[in-house]
Amino acid sequence: MASASTEQSVTDTAATLISKRNSTSVVWNYFGFKKEDAAQLQVLCRACRAPVATSRGNTTNLFQHLKKYHKSMYDSCMTKMPSTSAPDRPNTSRQGSLTEMFESVTPYERNSKRHGEITRAITEFIAKDMMPLSTMTKPGFVALTYTLDKRYNIPSRTYFSQTAIPELYKKCKEKVAAEVKTVEFFASTTDMWSSRTAEPYQSLTVHFIDEDFNLRARCLQTTYFPDDHTGENIAAGLREGLASWDLHEENHVCITTDNASNMVLAARLNEWTRLQCFGHRLHLAIGKLCRALSRATALCRKLVGHFSHSWKKKAALMEAQRELKLPEHNLITECPTRWGSKEMMIARVLEQAKAISQVLSGDRYARSLIPTWQDIDVLESIHKALHPLLEFTDALSGEEYVSISYLKPVLHLFATSVLAEDAEDTDLTKSIKTKVLAYLNNKYGDPNIQELLDVACFLDPRFKIQYISTDNIPAIKTRLKTEMVDLAQRTYHRVNDNYTSAASPSLPVEDVAEAELNNYLMTPTIDGEDDPLAWWRVHKISYPQLCIMARKYLCVPATSAPSERLFSTGGNIVTCTRSSLKPAKVNILVFLSKNLIKKSLQNKSHIKSQSQYWGKKSQLDYFPKSFSLRMYLQIFIFWAHFPYTLMFLEASLNITAI
């Protein structure tokens, strides 16, 4: 009612008040002037006839009057206002000072903090993502940096090449050196390769488990190796590589290499324990079989080549796939050095066999490439035998999780399940399985290798003695006990040398080591999908000596894939447009690309890659699901360890007492 009466009052007074001449603001619809006020000097409100003081053309007071005394009319006026007009809003913008205006366009000083931050970020971008230095001068990148910060001027390519990248390499190398300096035990991988420019290099990586039971992998070098690739020269190069990083050979557990004769000789000359790469062994075993089945595999290569070199045939294949409702997949090209690519090529040809036959049947020149039923039978037999092995190779090639302890279970699984003969297998499938299994058993039958694998399996809380022969268990326990005793005595003598006097431990270390081994075997095994390092991280206080053995042996990689990955990194750096890079620069760029860790990735869990294959469960799943039984086991294990824990505390106090 009040709103209606207000609007009626405005209508009644409209006849007595005259609108402002040449007005453009909608607010003047609510104000006017008397007829006798020819100069229109006094503004009157049409609603309350109250005068409103305002200067010529200024409407601020008019808006304030409506807002204060006629709220409904003010709201109605504001709805009629253009969206860009907001006279009731305070104007917060202000004109900047001359100093601020000049600072907004003045480039950063080269020694300023902001300029240094951006330059370091660009340097890390070049090194981590393997970008060529020409990226810095390309118009797109220059425009990007200008858009992000107009005050930043990109330094020259010479600055990045001769100053920024060497400084970053120096800092990263110092960090890696400080990290490996504290390593107690480590393993390594190595290999030889040639770049696009036919320059030979030797790669060297180290792998270790830190005190927090995190598995670490570091690239030490990708050195230019112009000498003959003899076993003697390779052995000398490896010794020099470890010495340059102050890594002692007595702490070197094992080196994983391929099966080249010069690598075998190098490890023997250095008297290093050598583990043959599981991937290479499997590749050689399958390669020998496929050579015997060369016609079927050669036919697959011809089919892939035929469809890869003709866009018309590729289009026809896609049309046939749609008609037959097959997956629209391209054929896969084989890589000679990767047996897995051969298996994937065969699997894809079998998947698209109908579409391939439909396309080639209409071409009289290519009909000979159509696989016969005998070829299909051979390919299906190969695929059935080899397809299960592909996932094992990928899983064992990781370097961010424990892999060596899986070799015994995998070989056992091959013998009992994957490569075991089945009643539905063809004779060819049975022959392939038998030959691959016999080859692997023969190559891993070396007593020293078997003992290394048994020790690693023993120290993995997922397996322990499950896959170890009963006759070998006492020898494994004896070896671990001897090493634990030697380690404890060396620690005692090292501490004793640092003090003028130290008391000898009151308990024999042999008894303590024996107690740790027995109590460890009494604890239940954890789930096969759990992380063994996470278990050791929780239980290292209960097994102070045995946990060191776990850090010693579980760091060994099952394959030489880490060195192979350096080849891929080097190939991405030494491209056809960067073929003039010097070997020293290649070493720097490969080192930075592999060891430079971005800040956002520093806290990334090492188990992420492992969970892709083996999964991850809660720490509570280490014990049985029954709460009462789980608590009983925890209490039992605590009291079983309690006397020996007191022994170690007493021994430690005696050692450190002065």
C-alpha positions as CSV (number, residue, x, y, z in Angstrom):
1,M,0.0,0.0,0.0
2,A,2.8,2.4,0.9
3,S,4.5,1.7,-2.5
4,A,1.2,2.3,-4.3
5,S,0.6,5.6,-2.5
6,T,4.2,6.7,-3.3
7,E,3.8,6.0,-7.0
8,Q,0.4,7.9,-6.9
9,S,2.1,10.9,-5.3
10,V,4.7,10.9,-8.0
11,T,1.9,10.9,-10.6
12,D,0.0,13.8,-9.0
13,T,3.0,16.0,-8.7
14,A,4.2,15.3,-12.2
15,A,1.8,17.9,-13.5
16,T,3.3,20.6,-11.2
17,L,7.0,19.8,-11.7
18,I,8.9,20.2,-14.9
19,S,11.6,17.7,-16.0
20,K,15.2,18.7,-16.4
21,R,16.1,19.9,-19.8
22,N,18.6,17.7,-21.8
23,S,18.8,15.1,-19.0
24,T,20.3,11.6,-19.7
25,S,20.3,9.9,-16.3
26,V,17.2,7.9,-15.3
27,V,17.3,9.4,-11.8
28,W,15.9,12.7,-13.2
29,N,12.6,10.8,-13.7
30,Y,12.1,11.2,-9.9
31,F,13.1,14.9,-9.6
32,G,12.0,18.1,-11.3
33,F,11.6,21.9,-11.1
34,K,8.8,24.4,-10.6
35,K,7.3,26.1,-13.7
36,E,8.3,29.5,-12.5
37,D,12.0,28.3,-12.0
38,A,13.0,29.0,-15.6
39,A,16.7,28.6,-14.8
40,Q,16.1,25.2,-13.1
41,L,18.2,26.1,-10.1
42,Q,16.3,24.3,-7.3
43,V,15.8,20.5,-7.6
44,L,12.7,19.1,-6.0
45,C,11.8,15.5,-5.2
46,R,8.6,14.4,-7.0
47,A,7.7,12.1,-4.1
48,C,8.2,14.4,-1.1
49,R,8.6,17.8,-2.7
50,A,11.8,18.3,-0.6
51,P,14.6,20.4,-2.2
52,V,17.8,18.5,-2.9
53,A,21.1,20.4,-3.1
54,T,23.1,19.5,-6.1
55,S,25.5,21.1,-8.5
56,R,24.8,21.4,-12.2
57,G,24.9,17.9,-13.8
58,N,25.9,16.0,-10.6
59,T,23.5,13.3,-9.7
60,T,25.2,11.8,-6.6
61,N,23.0,13.6,-4.1
62,L,19.9,12.6,-6.1
63,F,20.8,8.9,-5.7
64,Q,21.6,9.3,-2.1
65,H,18.2,11.1,-1.4
66,L,16.3,8.2,-3.0
67,K,18.3,5.6,-1.2
68,K,17.8,7.3,2.2
69,Y,14.1,8.3,1.9
70,H,12.5,6.3,-0.9
71,K,14.0,2.8,-0.9
72,S,11.5,1.3,-3.3
73,M,12.0,4.1,-5.8
74,Y,15.7,3.8,-5.5
75,D,15.5,0.0,-6.2
76,S,13.3,0.7,-9.2
77,C,15.8,3.4,-10.5
78,M,18.7,1.0,-10.1
79,T,17.0,-1.7,-12.2
80,K,16.7,0.8,-15.0
81,M,20.3,1.8,-14.8
82,P,22.9,0.4,-17.3
83,S,25.0,-2.4,-15.8
84,T,28.2,-0.3,-16.1
85,S,26.7,2.5,-14.1
86,A,27.0,2.2,-10.3
87,P,27.1,5.7,-8.7
88,D,26.4,4.3,-5.3
89,R,29.6,2.2,-5.4
90,P,32.6,3.9,-4.0
91,N,35.4,4.6,-6.5
92,T,38.3,2.6,-5.2
93,S,40.6,3.2,-8.2
94,R,43.3,5.7,-7.8
95,Q,45.9,7.1,-10.1
96,G,49.3,5.6,-9.5
97,S,52.3,7.6,-8.7
98,L,55.0,8.3,-11.2
99,T,57.4,5.9,-9.4
100,E,54.8,3.1,-9.5
101,M,54.2,3.7,-13.2
102,F,57.9,3.5,-14.0
103,E,58.4,0.4,-11.9
104,S,55.6,-1.4,-13.7
105,V,57.5,-1.2,-17.0
106,T,61.1,-1.1,-15.9
107,P,62.9,-4.5,-16.4
108,Y,64.2,-6.4,-13.5
109,E,67.8,-6.1,-12.5
110,R,69.8,-9.1,-13.4
111,N,70.8,-9.5,-9.7
112,S,67.2,-9.1,-8.4
113,K,65.5,-11.9,-6.6
114,R,62.6,-12.2,-9.0
115,H,64.8,-12.3,-12.1
116,G,66.8,-15.1,-10.5
117,E,63.7,-17.1,-9.6
118,I,62.4,-17.0,-13.2
119,T,65.8,-17.8,-14.7
120,R,66.2,-20.8,-12.4
121,A,62.8,-22.0,-13.4
122,I,63.6,-21.7,-17.1
123,T,66.9,-23.5,-16.5
124,E,65.2,-26.4,-14.7
125,F,62.6,-26.5,-17.5
126,I,65.3,-26.9,-20.1
127,A,67.2,-29.6,-18.2
128,K,64.3,-31.6,-16.8
129,D,62.2,-31.7,-20.0
130,M,65.2,-32.1,-22.3
131,M,64.4,-28.9,-24.3
132,P,66.9,-27.5,-26.8
133,L,68.4,-24.0,-26.0
134,S,66.8,-22.7,-29.2
135,T,63.5,-22.8,-27.3
136,M,64.5,-19.6,-25.4
137,T,64.7,-17.6,-28.6
138,K,61.5,-18.8,-30.3
139,P,58.8,-16.2,-30.7
140,G,56.2,-18.3,-28.9
141,F,58.3,-18.8,-25.7
142,V,59.3,-15.1,-25.7
143,A,55.7,-14.1,-26.0
144,L,54.7,-16.5,-23.2
145,T,57.3,-15.1,-20.7
146,Y,56.3,-11.5,-21.7
147,T,52.7,-12.3,-20.9
148,L,53.5,-13.9,-17.6
149,D,55.8,-11.1,-16.5
150,K,56.4,-8.0,-18.7
151,R,59.4,-6.9,-16.6
152,Y,61.4,-10.1,-17.2
153,N,64.0,-10.2,-20.1
154,I,65.2,-13.6,-21.1
155,P,68.9,-14.0,-20.9
156,S,70.8,-15.1,-24.0
157,R,71.3,-18.7,-25.1
158,T,75.0,-18.3,-24.2
159,Y,74.1,-17.5,-20.6
160,F,72.0,-20.6,-20.2
161,S,74.6,-22.8,-22.0
162,Q,77.7,-21.5,-20.2
163,T,76.5,-20.3,-16.9
164,A,73.0,-21.3,-15.8
165,I,73.1,-25.0,-16.8
166,P,76.6,-25.6,-15.4
167,E,75.7,-24.0,-12.2
168,L,72.6,-26.1,-11.9
169,Y,74.6,-29.2,-12.7
170,K,77.1,-28.3,-10.0
171,K,74.4,-27.9,-7.3
172,C,72.6,-31.1,-8.4
173,K,75.9,-33.0,-8.4
174,E,76.8,-31.8,-4.9
175,K,73.3,-32.8,-3.7
176,V,73.6,-36.3,-5.2
177,A,77.2,-36.7,-3.9
178,A,76.1,-35.8,-0.3
179,E,73.3,-38.3,-0.7
180,V,75.4,-41.3,-1.9
181,K,78.2,-40.4,0.6
182,T,76.0,-41.7,3.5
183,V,75.0,-44.9,1.7
184,E,76.0,-48.0,3.5
185,F,75.3,-50.5,0.7
186,F,74.4,-50.0,-2.9
187,A,73.8,-51.9,-6.2
188,S,74.4,-50.7,-9.7
189,T,73.5,-51.2,-13.4
190,T,75.6,-50.4,-16.5
191,D,75.4,-50.7,-20.2
192,M,77.1,-49.4,-23.4
193,W,75.3,-47.5,-26.1
194,S,75.9,-45.2,-29.1
195,S,74.2,-41.9,-29.8
196,R,72.7,-40.7,-33.1
197,T,76.1,-39.4,-34.0
198,A,77.7,-42.8,-33.4
199,E,79.6,-41.6,-30.3
200,P,79.9,-44.4,-27.7
201,Y,78.9,-43.9,-24.0
202,Q,78.9,-45.9,-20.8
203,S,76.1,-45.4,-18.4
204,L,76.2,-46.1,-14.6
205,T,73.4,-46.0,-12.1
206,V,73.3,-46.7,-8.4
207,H,70.5,-48.0,-6.3
208,F,70.2,-48.0,-2.5
209,I,67.8,-47.9,0.4
210,D,68.1,-45.0,2.8
211,E,67.7,-45.2,6.5
212,D,63.9,-44.4,6.2
213,F,63.6,-47.4,3.9
214,N,63.0,-45.4,0.7
215,L,64.4,-47.0,-2.4
216,R,66.5,-44.5,-4.4
217,A,67.9,-44.6,-7.9
218,R,70.5,-42.1,-9.1
219,C,72.2,-41.7,-12.4
220,L,75.9,-41.2,-11.8
221,Q,77.3,-40.7,-15.3
222,T,76.9,-41.1,-19.0
223,T,80.5,-40.9,-19.9
224,Y,82.1,-40.8,-23.3
225,F,83.8,-44.1,-24.0
226,P,86.0,-44.0,-27.1
227,D,88.2,-47.0,-26.1
228,D,87.6,-50.5,-27.3
229,H,84.6,-52.1,-25.6
230,T,86.7,-54.9,-24.0
231,G,86.0,-56.4,-20.7
232,E,89.2,-54.9,-19.3
233,N,88.4,-51.3,-20.4
234,I,84.8,-51.6,-19.2
235,A,86.0,-52.9,-15.8
236,A,88.4,-50.0,-15.4
237,G,85.7,-47.5,-16.4
238,L,83.3,-48.8,-13.8
239,R,85.9,-48.7,-11.0
240,E,86.8,-45.1,-12.0
241,G,83.1,-44.2,-12.0
242,L,82.6,-45.4,-8.5
243,A,85.8,-43.9,-7.2
244,S,84.8,-40.5,-8.7
245,W,81.8,-40.5,-6.4
246,D,83.7,-41.8,-3.4
247,L,81.8,-45.1,-3.4
248,H,83.8,-48.0,-2.0
249,E,83.7,-51.4,-3.8
250,E,83.4,-53.3,-0.5
251,N,80.0,-51.8,-0.1
252,H,78.9,-52.8,-3.6
253,V,76.4,-55.6,-3.4
254,C,75.7,-56.5,-7.0
255,I,75.8,-55.1,-10.5
256,T,72.9,-55.9,-13.0
257,T,73.9,-56.0,-16.7
258,D,72.9,-57.6,-19.9
259,N,74.5,-60.9,-21.1
260,A,77.2,-59.5,-23.3
261,S,80.5,-61.3,-22.9
262,N,82.4,-58.1,-22.3
263,M,80.0,-57.2,-19.4
264,V,80.4,-60.7,-17.9
265,L,84.2,-60.4,-18.1
266,A,84.2,-56.9,-16.6
267,A,82.2,-58.0,-13.5
268,R,84.5,-61.0,-13.1
269,L,87.7,-58.9,-13.4
270,N,86.3,-56.5,-10.7
271,E,85.3,-59.5,-8.6
272,W,81.8,-58.1,-8.4
273,T,78.6,-60.2,-7.9
274,R,76.7,-60.0,-11.2
275,L,73.0,-60.5,-11.8
276,Q,71.9,-61.1,-15.3
277,C,69.1,-58.9,-16.5
278,F,65.8,-60.8,-16.4
279,G,64.5,-58.9,-19.4
280,H,67.5,-59.7,-21.6
281,R,67.4,-63.4,-20.6
282,L,63.7,-63.6,-21.6
283,H,64.4,-61.7,-24.8
284,L,67.2,-64.2,-25.8
285,A,65.0,-67.2,-25.0
286,I,62.1,-66.0,-27.0
287,G,64.4,-64.7,-29.8
288,K,65.8,-68.2,-30.4
289,L,62.3,-69.6,-30.6
290,C,61.0,-67.0,-33.0
291,R,63.9,-67.6,-35.3
292,A,62.7,-71.2,-35.6
293,L,59.2,-69.8,-36.4
294,S,60.5,-67.2,-38.7
295,R,57.9,-67.5,-41.4
296,A,54.9,-66.6,-39.3
297,T,56.7,-63.6,-37.6
298,A,58.1,-62.5,-41.0
299,L,54.6,-62.5,-42.4
300,C,53.5,-60.2,-39.5
301,R,56.2,-57.8,-40.3
302,K,55.3,-57.7,-44.0
303,L,51.6,-57.1,-43.1
304,V,52.5,-54.2,-40.8
305,G,54.8,-52.7,-43.4
306,H,52.2,-53.0,-46.1
307,F,49.6,-51.1,-44.2
308,S,52.1,-48.6,-42.7
309,H,53.3,-47.4,-46.1
310,S,50.0,-46.8,-47.8
311,W,47.4,-44.4,-46.5
312,K,44.8,-45.9,-48.8
313,K,45.3,-49.3,-47.3
314,K,45.2,-47.8,-43.8
315,A,41.9,-46.1,-44.6
316,A,40.5,-49.3,-46.1
317,L,41.6,-51.2,-42.9
318,M,39.7,-48.7,-40.8
319,E,36.6,-49.1,-43.0
320,A,36.8,-52.9,-42.7
321,Q,37.1,-52.5,-38.9
322,R,33.9,-50.5,-38.8
323,E,32.0,-53.0,-41.0
324,L,33.2,-56.0,-38.9
325,K,32.8,-54.1,-35.6
326,L,36.4,-54.6,-34.6
327,P,38.4,-52.2,-32.5
328,E,39.8,-49.4,-34.6
329,H,43.4,-50.1,-33.7
330,N,46.5,-49.6,-35.8
331,L,48.9,-52.4,-36.4
332,I,52.0,-52.4,-34.2
333,T,55.5,-52.3,-35.5
334,E,58.1,-54.7,-34.0
335,C,61.2,-53.3,-32.3
336,P,64.1,-55.9,-32.8
337,T,65.5,-55.2,-29.3
338,R,62.2,-55.6,-27.5
339,W,60.7,-59.0,-27.5
340,G,57.5,-57.6,-26.0
341,S,56.9,-55.6,-29.2
342,K,57.0,-58.8,-31.2
343,E,54.3,-60.3,-29.0
344,M,52.2,-57.1,-29.2
345,M,52.6,-57.2,-33.0
346,I,51.4,-60.8,-33.2
347,A,48.4,-60.1,-30.8
348,R,47.3,-57.1,-33.0
349,V,47.5,-59.1,-36.2
350,L,45.4,-61.9,-34.6
351,E,42.9,-59.3,-33.4
352,Q,42.6,-57.7,-36.9
353,A,42.9,-60.9,-39.0
354,K,39.4,-60.7,-40.5
355,A,39.8,-57.0,-41.4
356,I,43.2,-57.6,-42.9
357,S,41.9,-60.5,-45.0
358,Q,38.9,-58.5,-46.2
359,V,41.2,-55.6,-47.4
360,L,43.9,-57.7,-49.0
361,S,41.4,-60.0,-50.8
362,G,40.5,-57.2,-53.1
363,D,44.1,-56.6,-54.1
364,R,45.5,-59.2,-56.4
365,Y,49.1,-58.0,-55.8
366,A,48.8,-58.4,-52.1
367,R,46.7,-61.5,-51.7
368,S,49.8,-63.5,-51.0
369,L,50.1,-61.6,-47.7
370,I,46.8,-63.0,-46.4
371,P,47.7,-65.3,-43.4
372,T,46.8,-68.9,-44.1
373,W,45.1,-71.1,-41.4
374,Q,48.4,-72.7,-40.7
375,D,49.9,-69.2,-40.1
376,I,47.0,-68.3,-37.8
377,D,47.5,-71.5,-35.8
378,V,51.2,-70.8,-35.4
379,L,50.6,-67.2,-34.3
380,E,47.9,-68.3,-31.8
381,S,50.2,-70.9,-30.3
382,I,53.0,-68.3,-29.9
383,H,50.6,-65.7,-28.5
384,K,49.1,-68.2,-25.9
385,A,52.6,-69.1,-24.7
386,L,54.2,-65.6,-24.6
387,H,51.4,-63.2,-23.7
388,P,51.4,-63.9,-19.9
389,L,55.2,-63.2,-19.8
390,L,54.7,-59.6,-21.0
391,E,53.3,-58.3,-17.8
392,F,56.1,-59.9,-15.7
393,T,58.8,-58.2,-17.7
394,D,57.2,-54.8,-17.3
395,A,56.7,-55.3,-13.6
396,L,60.2,-56.4,-12.9
397,S,61.7,-53.5,-14.8
398,G,60.7,-50.9,-12.2
399,E,63.3,-49.0,-10.3
400,E,61.1,-47.3,-7.7
401,Y,60.2,-50.5,-5.8
402,V,61.8,-53.8,-4.8
403,S,62.1,-56.2,-7.7
404,I,64.9,-58.7,-7.0
405,S,62.9,-60.6,-4.4
406,Y,60.3,-61.3,-7.0
407,L,62.6,-63.4,-9.2
408,K,62.2,-66.5,-7.1
409,P,58.4,-66.3,-7.0
410,V,58.2,-65.5,-10.7
411,L,60.4,-68.4,-11.7
412,H,58.3,-70.6,-9.4
413,L,55.1,-69.3,-11.0
414,F,56.6,-69.9,-14.4
415,A,57.3,-73.5,-13.6
416,T,54.0,-74.3,-11.9
417,S,51.5,-72.2,-13.8
418,V,52.4,-69.7,-16.5
419,L,54.7,-72.0,-18.5
420,A,53.3,-75.3,-17.2
421,E,51.9,-77.5,-20.0
422,D,48.1,-77.5,-20.3
423,A,45.9,-80.2,-21.8
424,E,44.4,-77.7,-24.2
425,D,47.8,-76.5,-25.5
426,T,49.0,-77.3,-28.9
427,D,52.2,-79.2,-29.5
428,L,53.9,-75.9,-30.5
429,T,52.7,-74.1,-27.4
430,K,54.0,-76.9,-25.2
431,S,57.3,-76.8,-27.0
432,I,57.6,-73.0,-26.6
433,K,56.8,-73.2,-22.9
434,T,59.2,-76.1,-22.2
435,K,62.1,-74.4,-24.0
436,V,61.7,-71.0,-22.4
437,L,61.4,-72.5,-18.9
438,A,64.4,-74.8,-19.5
439,Y,66.5,-71.8,-20.7
440,L,65.6,-69.6,-17.7
441,N,66.2,-72.4,-15.2
442,N,69.6,-73.1,-16.8
443,K,70.7,-69.5,-16.8
444,Y,69.6,-68.8,-13.3
445,G,70.9,-72.1,-12.0
446,D,74.3,-70.7,-11.0
447,P,74.8,-71.4,-7.3
448,N,76.0,-67.8,-6.5
449,I,73.0,-66.3,-8.3
450,Q,70.6,-68.7,-6.6
451,E,72.1,-67.8,-3.2
452,L,71.6,-64.1,-3.9
453,L,68.0,-64.6,-4.9
454,D,67.4,-66.8,-1.9
455,V,68.8,-64.1,0.5
456,A,66.6,-61.4,-1.2
457,C,63.5,-63.6,-1.0
458,F,64.3,-64.4,2.7
459,L,64.5,-60.7,3.6
460,D,61.2,-59.9,1.9
461,P,58.5,-60.2,4.5
462,R,56.0,-61.2,1.8
463,F,57.8,-64.5,1.0
464,K,60.5,-65.3,3.5
465,I,61.3,-69.0,3.1
466,Q,58.2,-69.8,1.0
467,Y,60.1,-70.2,-2.3
468,I,63.4,-71.4,-0.8
469,S,64.5,-75.0,-0.9
470,T,64.4,-76.6,2.5
471,D,68.0,-77.7,2.1
472,N,69.2,-74.1,1.4
473,I,67.5,-72.5,4.4
474,P,70.3,-73.3,7.0
475,A,72.9,-71.9,4.6
476,I,71.0,-68.7,4.1
477,K,70.6,-68.2,7.8
478,T,74.3,-68.9,8.4
479,R,75.3,-66.3,5.7
480,L,73.0,-63.6,7.1
481,K,74.1,-64.4,10.7
482,T,77.8,-64.1,9.7
483,E,77.2,-60.8,7.9
484,M,75.2,-59.4,10.9
485,V,78.0,-60.4,13.3
486,D,80.7,-58.9,11.1
487,L,78.7,-55.7,10.7
488,A,78.1,-55.4,14.5
489,Q,81.8,-56.0,15.2
490,R,82.9,-53.4,12.6
491,T,80.5,-50.9,14.1
492,Y,81.8,-51.6,17.6
493,H,85.5,-51.2,16.5
494,R,84.7,-48.0,14.6
495,V,83.0,-46.6,17.7
496,N,85.9,-47.9,19.9
497,D,88.4,-46.1,17.7
498,N,86.6,-42.8,18.2
499,Y,86.8,-42.9,22.0
500,T,89.7,-43.4,24.4
501,S,87.8,-46.3,26.1
502,A,84.7,-48.2,25.5
503,A,83.2,-51.2,27.3
504,S,82.7,-54.4,25.3
505,P,79.2,-55.6,24.9
506,S,78.0,-57.9,27.7
507,L,76.2,-60.3,25.3
508,P,77.6,-62.3,22.4
509,V,76.5,-60.7,19.1
510,E,76.1,-64.2,17.6
511,D,73.2,-64.9,20.1
512,V,71.6,-61.6,19.3
513,A,71.8,-62.2,15.5
514,E,70.4,-65.7,15.9
515,A,67.5,-64.3,18.0
516,E,66.7,-61.8,15.3
517,L,66.6,-64.4,12.6
518,N,64.4,-66.7,14.6
519,N,61.9,-64.1,15.7
520,Y,61.7,-62.7,12.1
521,L,60.7,-66.2,10.8
522,M,58.1,-66.5,13.6
523,T,56.3,-63.4,12.4
524,P,53.5,-64.0,9.8
525,T,54.2,-63.1,6.2
526,I,52.5,-60.0,4.9
527,D,50.2,-59.9,1.9
528,G,51.8,-60.3,-1.5
529,E,50.5,-56.9,-2.6
530,D,52.0,-55.0,0.3
531,D,55.2,-53.0,0.3
532,P,58.1,-54.8,2.0
533,L,59.9,-51.5,2.6
534,A,56.9,-50.1,4.5
535,W,57.0,-53.2,6.7
536,W,60.7,-52.8,7.4
537,R,60.1,-49.1,8.2
538,V,57.7,-50.1,10.9
539,H,59.7,-53.0,12.3
540,K,63.3,-51.9,12.0
541,I,63.4,-51.1,15.7
542,S,62.7,-54.8,16.4
543,Y,65.4,-56.0,14.0
544,P,68.2,-53.5,14.2
545,Q,70.8,-55.7,12.5
546,L,68.6,-57.7,10.1
547,C,67.0,-54.5,8.8
548,I,70.5,-53.5,7.6
549,M,70.7,-56.7,5.6
550,A,67.3,-55.9,4.1
551,R,68.6,-52.5,3.0
552,K,71.7,-54.3,1.6
553,Y,70.0,-56.9,-0.6
554,L,66.6,-55.5,-1.5
555,C,68.1,-52.5,-3.4
556,V,69.4,-54.7,-6.2
557,P,67.3,-54.2,-9.5
558,A,66.2,-57.3,-11.3
559,T,66.8,-55.8,-14.7
560,S,69.2,-53.3,-16.3
561,A,66.2,-51.2,-17.4
562,P,67.5,-48.1,-15.4
563,S,70.6,-48.0,-17.7
564,E,68.3,-48.6,-20.7
565,R,66.2,-45.6,-19.7
566,L,69.4,-43.5,-19.9
567,F,69.6,-44.5,-23.5
568,S,66.1,-43.1,-24.1
569,T,66.9,-39.9,-22.3
570,G,70.1,-39.5,-24.3
571,G,68.2,-40.2,-27.5
572,N,65.7,-37.4,-26.6
573,I,68.7,-35.0,-26.0
574,V,71.0,-35.9,-29.0
575,T,68.4,-35.4,-31.7
576,C,68.9,-34.6,-35.4
577,T,68.7,-30.9,-34.5
578,R,71.2,-31.2,-31.6
579,S,73.7,-33.5,-33.2
580,S,76.6,-31.1,-32.4
581,L,76.4,-31.5,-28.7
582,K,79.7,-32.4,-27.1
583,P,79.9,-35.6,-24.9
584,A,80.6,-33.5,-21.8
585,K,77.4,-31.5,-22.4
586,V,75.4,-34.8,-23.1
587,N,76.6,-36.1,-19.7
588,I,75.4,-33.0,-18.0
589,L,72.0,-32.9,-19.6
590,V,71.3,-36.6,-19.0
591,F,72.4,-36.3,-15.4
592,L,70.1,-33.3,-14.8
593,S,67.2,-34.9,-16.6
594,K,67.4,-38.0,-14.4
595,N,68.4,-36.6,-11.1
596,L,66.7,-33.2,-11.1
597,I,63.6,-33.5,-9.0
598,K,60.8,-30.9,-9.2
599,K,59.6,-29.5,-6.0
600,S,56.1,-30.7,-6.5
601,L,57.4,-34.3,-6.9
602,Q,59.8,-34.4,-4.0
603,N,57.3,-35.9,-1.6
604,K,56.0,-38.4,-4.1
605,S,55.7,-41.9,-2.6
606,H,58.1,-44.4,-4.0
607,I,55.5,-47.1,-4.0
608,K,53.3,-45.4,-6.6
609,S,54.7,-47.3,-9.5
610,Q,54.7,-50.6,-7.6
611,S,51.0,-50.3,-6.8
612,Q,50.3,-50.3,-10.5
613,Y,51.2,-54.0,-10.5
614,W,51.0,-55.2,-7.0
615,G,48.5,-52.9,-5.3
616,K,48.7,-51.3,-1.8
617,K,47.1,-52.2,1.5
618,S,46.9,-50.7,5.0
619,Q,49.5,-51.4,7.6
620,L,46.9,-53.2,9.7
621,D,46.6,-55.9,7.0
622,Y,50.1,-57.1,8.0
623,F,48.3,-59.0,10.8
624,P,45.3,-61.3,10.7
625,K,41.9,-59.8,10.3
626,S,40.7,-61.0,13.6
627,F,41.3,-58.2,16.1
628,S,41.9,-60.5,19.1
629,L,44.3,-62.7,17.2
630,R,46.1,-59.7,15.8
631,M,46.5,-58.2,19.2
632,Y,47.7,-61.5,20.6
633,L,50.4,-61.8,17.9
634,Q,51.5,-58.2,18.5
635,I,51.8,-58.8,22.3
636,F,53.6,-62.1,21.7
637,I,56.1,-60.6,19.3
638,F,56.8,-57.7,21.6
639,W,57.6,-60.0,24.6
640,A,59.6,-62.3,22.3
641,H,61.8,-59.4,21.3
642,F,61.9,-57.7,24.7
643,P,64.9,-59.5,26.2
644,Y,67.0,-59.0,23.0
645,T,65.9,-55.4,22.8
646,L,67.3,-55.0,26.3
647,M,70.5,-56.7,25.2
648,F,71.0,-54.3,22.3
649,L,70.3,-51.3,24.6
650,E,72.8,-52.5,27.1
651,A,75.4,-53.2,24.4
652,S,74.8,-49.7,22.9
653,L,75.2,-48.1,26.3
654,N,78.4,-50.0,27.0
655,I,79.8,-49.0,23.6
656,T,79.0,-45.3,24.0
657,A,80.0,-45.1,27.7
658,I,83.2,-43.2,28.4
